[in-house]
C-alpha cells in the first residue's frame, strides 16, 4: 500500500493519527465505517491497554507524553472541535477538511476509542455525561456517541450505568470479537483475558441494547484464518444470538493502516467478502465488508511476533 501523502493534511481513511494540532485528547478522523468525520476521544493517553493486538496501529514502543486525563481540557477540546464543525463552522474550510468529499463532510459520531481500552478509564460515567452535554449543547443531537471496546469492561457497574445513560443520547456499543476459538483469540488479541468472559460480557450488554460487532481478520506470516476458524467464529455469533444478544450489524474488516508487527497484512477483498458471506449464511446476521491494502513488512514495532506469542 502506498503511504499517505505527508504533504497533504486532508483527513484520510487510511490514516488515523490520535493527534490534532495542539490537542491532547480529542482528534477528528475520516472513518470508513461511520461514513464521515468521527470525533475521537482518547481516554488512554498513557497507551495502557489490557490487549496487545498484533494488528494495533498504536506504537507502544514509544513513551507517552501524557499519563493522565484532564477532564476540563478534554471537554474544552471537544467543544472547540465540535464548534468548528457545525454547519458553516470555520474548521470545514481548514486544510484537514476542505477537500473531503461532500458526502463525508459531516460529523457522524463522537467515539470513545484512542490508544487503549476506554472502559479502563475510572471516570467513564462522568466523561460520557460531560461529552453528551457538549454534543447536545452545540446542536449535534443526531450524532451518535460510540463506545469502541474490546468488551473486557462491559461488566463493570460504572460502565453499565454509563451505557444506560448513553442509551438515551444516541449511544452505541461497538464490541470487538476477532476470533471463534480461544487459541486464535490469544494469537490475534494477545491477552490472557478469558475468552469466555468476553463472550459473556457481550451477551449481557447486548441483551439491554442492540450492538455492533467489530471483527478484524488478517494474514499472519502470509496465512489468513482457515475455514475451521471462520466457521467457529460464525457459530459463536449464532450462539450469542441464541443467548439473547441483539446484534444489529457485524463489521468484517481487515487491516487498513500499518499494524504493530510486520508479519501482519491485509486479506484480499475476496477473502473479506467470503467471511461476510459466511456470517450471513451461518449466523443469519447483517454484515458489512471493509477492505485494506497493507502489505507484509509494514510493522510499527517489529518484523516478527515476540517469542511469547
ZIJO-V773885 format. One record per pair of residues at least 12 apart in sequence whose C-alpha atoms are under 8 Angstrom apart, sorted by the first residue. I is the first residue (numbers start at 1). J is the second residue. D is the distance in whole Angstrom. If there is no record, write none. Layout:
BEGIN
I|J|D + I|J|D
END
This chain:
BEGIN
1|293|5 + 1|294|5 + 1|295|6 + 9|95|6 + 9|96|5 + 10|95|6 + 10|96|4 + 10|97|6 + 10|98|8 + 10|99|7 + 10|100|7 + 11|29|6 + 11|30|6 + 11|96|5 + 11|97|7 + 11|100|7 + 12|29|7 + 12|30|6 + 13|29|7 + 13|30|5 + 13|31|6 + 13|32|6 + 14|256|6 + 14|257|6 + 15|257|6 + 16|29|6 + 16|30|8 + 17|29|8 + 18|40|8 + 18|42|7 + 18|114|7 + 18|115|8 + 23|77|7 + 24|45|8 + 24|74|8 + 25|40|8 + 25|41|6 + 25|42|5 + 25|43|7 + 25|45|7 + 25|69|8 + 25|74|6 + 25|77|7 + 26|39|7 + 26|40|6 + 26|41|5 + 26|42|6 + 26|74|7 + 26|77|6 + 26|78|6 + 26|81|8 + 27|39|6 + 27|40|5 + 27|41|7 + 27|42|8 + 28|40|6 + 28|81|8 + 32|290|8 + 33|290|7 + 34|108|6 + 34|109|8 + 35|104|6 + 35|108|7 + 36|103|8 + 36|104|4 + 36|105|6 + 36|106|6 + 36|107|6 + 36|108|6 + 37|104|7 + 37|105|7 + 37|106|6 + 37|107|5 + 37|108|6 + 37|109|7 + 38|107|6 + 38|108|6 + 38|109|5 + 38|110|6 + 38|111|7 + 39|107|7 + 39|109|6 + 39|110|5 + 39|111|6 + 40|110|6 + 40|111|5 + 40|112|6 + 40|113|6 + 40|114|7 + 41|110|7 + 41|111|6 + 41|112|5 + 41|113|6 + 41|114|6 + 42|112|7 + 42|113|6 + 42|114|4 + 42|115|6 + 42|116|8 + 42|118|8 + 43|69|7 + 43|112|7 + 43|113|7 + 43|114|6 + 43|115|8 + 43|116|7 + 43|117|8 + 43|118|6 + 43|121|6 + 44|67|8 + 44|68|8 + 44|69|8 + 44|114|6 + 44|115|5 + 44|116|5 + 44|117|7 + 44|118|7 + 44|121|7 + 45|64|7 + 45|65|8 + 45|66|5 + 45|67|6 + 45|68|7 + 45|69|7 + 45|114|8 + 45|115|6 + 45|116|8 + 46|64|5 + 46|65|7 + 46|66|6 + 46|67|5 + 46|68|7 + 46|115|8 + 47|60|7 + 47|64|7 + 47|115|5 + 47|116|6 + 48|115|7 + 48|116|5 + 48|117|8 + 49|115|8 + 49|116|4 + 49|117|5 + 50|116|8 + 50|117|7 + 50|191|7 + 50|193|8 + 51|189|6 + 51|190|6 + 51|191|5 + 52|189|6 + 52|190|5 + 52|191|6 + 53|188|6 + 53|189|4 + 53|190|6 + 53|191|8 + 53|260|8 + 54|187|8 + 54|188|6 + 54|189|6 + 54|190|7 + 54|259|7 + 54|260|6 + 54|261|6 + 54|264|7 + 54|305|8 + 55|188|8 + 55|255|7 + 55|258|8 + 55|259|4 + 55|260|5 + 55|261|7 + 55|264|7 + 56|259|5 + 56|260|5 + 57|257|7 + 57|258|6 + 57|259|5 + 57|260|6 + 57|300|7 + 58|115|6 + 58|259|8 + 58|260|7 + 59|260|7 + 59|300|6 + 59|301|6 + 60|301|8 + 61|301|7 + 71|127|7 + 75|130|7 + 75|131|7 + 75|134|7 + 78|131|8 + 78|134|7 + 79|134|6 + 79|135|8 + 79|138|8 + 82|135|7 + 82|138|7 + 83|138|7 + 85|106|8 + 85|107|7 + 86|138|8 + 92|105|8 + 107|143|7 + 108|143|5 + 108|144|7 + 109|143|5 + 109|144|4 + 109|145|6 + 109|146|7 + 110|143|7 + 110|144|6 + 110|145|5 + 110|146|6 + 111|145|6 + 111|146|5 + 111|147|6 + 111|148|7 + 112|145|8 + 112|146|6 + 112|147|5 + 112|148|6 + 113|147|7 + 113|148|5 + 113|149|7 + 117|149|6 + 117|150|7 + 118|147|8 + 118|148|8 + 118|149|7 + 119|149|7 + 119|152|8 + 119|153|5 + 119|154|7 + 119|159|7 + 120|153|7 + 124|158|7 + 124|159|7 + 124|162|7 + 125|158|6 + 125|159|6 + 125|161|7 + 125|162|5 + 126|162|8 + 128|162|7 + 128|166|7 + 129|162|8 + 129|165|8 + 132|145|8 + 132|169|7 + 141|169|8 + 141|170|8 + 142|170|7 + 143|170|7 + 144|169|8 + 144|170|5 + 144|171|6 + 144|172|7 + 145|166|7 + 145|169|7 + 145|170|6 + 145|171|5 + 145|172|6 + 146|171|6 + 146|172|5 + 146|173|6 + 146|174|7 + 147|171|8 + 147|172|6 + 147|173|5 + 147|174|6 + 148|173|6 + 148|174|5 + 148|175|6 + 148|176|8 + 149|173|7 + 149|174|6 + 149|175|5 + 149|176|6 + 150|175|6 + 150|176|5 + 150|177|7 + 150|198|8 + 151|175|6 + 151|176|7 + 151|198|6 + 151|201|6 + 151|202|6 + 152|193|8 + 152|197|8 + 152|198|6 + 152|201|7 + 153|201|8 + 154|201|6 + 154|202|7 + 154|205|7 + 155|201|6 + 155|204|8 + 155|205|8 + 160|205|8 + 167|209|8 + 172|210|8 + 172|211|7 + 172|212|8 + 173|210|8 + 173|211|5 + 173|212|6 + 174|211|6 + 174|212|5 + 174|213|6 + 174|214|6 + 175|202|7 + 175|211|7 + 175|212|6 + 175|213|5 + 175|214|6 + 176|213|6 + 176|214|5 + 176|215|6 + 177|213|7 + 177|214|6 + 177|215|5 + 177|216|8 + 178|214|7 + 178|215|5 + 178|216|5 + 178|217|7 + 179|215|8 + 179|229|7 + 179|230|8 + 179|232|8 + 179|233|6 + 180|229|6 + 180|230|7 + 180|231|8 + 180|232|5 + 180|233|4 + 180|234|7 + 180|235|8 + 180|236|6 + 181|229|7 + 181|232|6 + 181|233|7 + 182|195|6 + 184|229|8 + 187|309|6 + 190|309|7 + 199|240|8 + 202|240|8 + 202|245|7 + 203|240|6 + 203|243|7 + 203|244|7 + 203|245|5 + 204|245|7 + 205|245|8 + 206|244|7 + 206|245|5 + 206|246|5 + 206|247|7 + 207|244|6 + 207|245|5 + 207|246|6 + 209|246|7 + 210|245|8 + 210|246|5 + 210|247|5 + 210|248|6 + 211|246|6 + 211|247|5 + 211|248|6 + 211|249|7 + 212|247|6 + 212|248|6 + 212|249|5 + 212|250|6 + 212|251|7 + 213|247|7 + 213|249|6 + 213|250|5 + 213|251|6 + 214|250|6 + 214|251|5 + 214|252|6 + 214|253|8 + 215|250|7 + 215|251|6 + 215|252|5 + 215|253|6 + 216|252|6 + 216|253|5 + 216|254|5 + 216|255|7 + 217|252|7 + 217|253|6 + 217|254|5 + 217|255|7 + 217|266|8 + 217|267|7 + 217|272|8 + 218|254|6 + 218|255|7 + 218|264|7 + 218|265|6 + 218|266|5 + 218|267|5 + 219|263|8 + 219|264|6 + 219|265|5 + 219|266|6 + 219|267|6 + 220|263|5 + 220|264|5 + 220|265|7 + 221|263|5 + 221|264|7 + 221|296|8 + 222|263|7 + 222|264|8 + 222|265|7 + 222|296|8 + 224|267|7 + 230|275|7 + 230|278|8 + 231|278|7 + 231|282|8 + 234|278|7 + 234|279|5 + 234|282|6 + 234|283|6 + 235|282|7 + 235|283|6 + 237|283|6 + 238|282|7 + 238|283|5 + 238|284|8 + 247|285|8 + 248|285|8 + 248|286|7 + 249|285|7 + 249|286|5 + 249|287|6 + 249|288|8 + 250|285|7 + 250|286|6 + 250|287|5 + 250|288|6 + 251|287|6 + 251|288|5 + 251|289|6 + 251|290|7 + 252|272|7 + 252|275|7 + 252|276|6 + 252|287|7 + 252|288|6 + 252|289|5 + 252|290|6 + 253|272|7 + 253|289|6 + 253|290|4 + 253|291|6 + 253|292|8 + 254|266|6 + 254|267|6 + 254|272|7 + 254|290|7 + 254|291|6 + 254|292|6 + 255|267|8 + 255|291|7 + 255|292|6 + 255|293|7 + 255|294|7 + 256|291|7 + 256|292|4 + 256|293|6 + 256|294|6 + 257|292|8 + 257|294|7 + 258|294|7 + 258|298|6 + 258|299|6 + 258|300|7 + 259|298|7 + 259|299|5 + 259|300|6 + 260|299|5 + 260|300|5 + 260|301|5 + 260|302|7 + 261|297|8 + 261|298|7 + 261|299|4 + 261|300|6 + 261|301|6 + 261|302|5 + 261|303|5 + 261|304|6 + 261|305|6 + 262|296|6 + 262|297|4 + 262|298|5 + 262|299|4 + 262|300|7 + 262|301|8 + 262|302|6 + 262|303|4 + 262|304|6 + 263|296|6 + 263|297|6 + 263|299|7 + 263|303|6 + 263|304|6 + 263|305|7 + 264|295|8 + 264|296|6 + 264|297|8 + 264|298|8 + 264|299|7 + 265|293|8 + 265|294|5 + 265|295|5 + 265|296|5 + 265|297|8 + 265|298|8 + 266|291|8 + 266|292|6 + 266|293|6 + 266|294|5 + 266|295|7 + 267|291|8 + 267|292|7 + 267|293|8 + 268|291|8 + 268|292|8 + 268|293|8 + 269|291|6 + 269|292|8 + 272|289|6 + 272|290|8 + 272|291|7 + 273|289|6 + 276|288|7 + 276|289|6
END
